């Protein structure tokens, strides 16, 4: 893994460390393509706070935006989360699955 790739993952982990930012990602997952006003609805945060959190999510490449007229729409970008799953979760899961397969094989051999 290159330094740039590590830096990218570090920014994603930092962005995901905050519960408010995770809530914004959850809202975009539920309904992608929301404006700042839509994302502010039903949140106990100021518009400025939501805007700041969205900026951090954009820097981490977790949120992409598109302007249409005077409105800016926010979209979830799941690619960095997938990279984390591949890099950090997947390699640990493979070992666990192999251990379960070995256990199953051993029990089947014992019972045979």
C-alpha positions in Angstrom: 0.0 0.0 0.0 1.4 3.4 -1.0 1.6 6.4 1.3 -1.1 8.1 -0.8 -3.5 5.1 -0.3 -2.8 5.1 3.4 -3.5 8.8 3.6 -6.8 8.3 1.7 -7.8 5.5 4.1 -6.8 7.6 7.1 -9.1 10.5 6.0 -11.9 8.0 5.5 -11.4 6.6 9.0 -11.3 10.1 10.5 -14.5 11.1 8.7 -16.3 7.9 9.9 -15.1 8.5 13.5 -17.8 11.1 14.0 -21.4 10.0 14.8 -22.9 13.0 13.1 -21.1 12.3 9.8 -22.2 8.7 10.0 -25.7 9.9 10.4 -25.4 12.0 7.3 -24.0 9.1 5.3 -27.0 7.0 6.6 -29.4 9.6 5.4 -27.7 9.7 1.9 -27.9 5.9 1.8 -31.6 6.1 2.5 -32.2 8.7 -0.2 -29.3 9.8 -2.3 -29.0 13.2 -3.9 -30.2 15.5 -1.1 -29.6 19.2 -0.7 -28.1 20.8 2.4 -31.6 21.9 3.5 -33.0 18.4 3.1 -30.1 17.0 5.1 -30.5 19.6 7.8 -34.2 18.6 8.3 -34.8 16.4 11.4 -31.2 17.0 12.7 -30.3 18.7 15.9 -27.5 20.6 14.3 -27.1 24.0 12.8 -26.8 24.4 9.1 -23.2 25.5 9.5 -22.4 22.3 11.4 -24.0 20.1 8.8 -22.1 22.0 6.1 -18.8 21.5 7.9 -19.4 17.8 8.3 -20.3 17.5 4.6 -17.0 19.2 3.8 -15.1 16.6 5.8 -17.0 13.8 4.1 -16.3 15.4 0.7 -12.6 15.6 1.5 -12.6 11.9 2.4 -14.3 11.2 -0.9 -17.3 9.7 0.9 -19.7 12.3 -0.6 -19.8 13.7 -4.1 -21.7 16.7 -5.1 -23.4 18.0 -8.3 -24.8 21.5 -8.8 -28.1 22.0 -10.6 -28.9 25.6 -11.0 -28.6 27.2 -7.5 -28.8 23.9 -5.7 -26.1 21.5 -4.7 -27.0 17.9 -4.4 -25.0 15.5 -2.2 -24.5 11.8 -3.1 -23.0 8.9 -1.2 -19.8 7.5 -2.7 -19.4 3.9 -1.3 -16.1 3.2 -3.0 -13.9 4.3 0.0 -16.0 2.2 2.4 -15.6 -0.8 0.0 -11.8 -0.2 0.0 -11.8 -0.4 3.8 -13.8 -3.6 3.7 -11.3 -5.1 1.3 -8.2 -3.9 3.1 -9.2 -4.3 6.7 -12.2 -6.5 7.1 -11.8 -9.0 4.2 -8.4 -10.2 5.2 -9.5 -11.0 8.7 -12.7 -12.6 7.6 -10.9 -15.0 5.3 -9.0 -16.4 8.3 -12.1 -16.9 10.3 -13.9 -18.6 7.4 -10.9 -20.9 6.9 -10.9 -21.8 10.6 -14.6 -22.7 10.4 -14.1 -24.8 7.3 -11.2 -26.7 9.0 -13.4 -27.2 12.1 -16.2 -28.6 10.0 -13.9 -30.9 8.1 -12.4 -32.1 11.4 -15.8 -32.8 12.9 -16.9 -34.6 9.8 -13.8 -36.8 9.8 -14.2 -37.6 13.4 -17.9 -38.7 12.9 -17.1 -40.8 9.8 
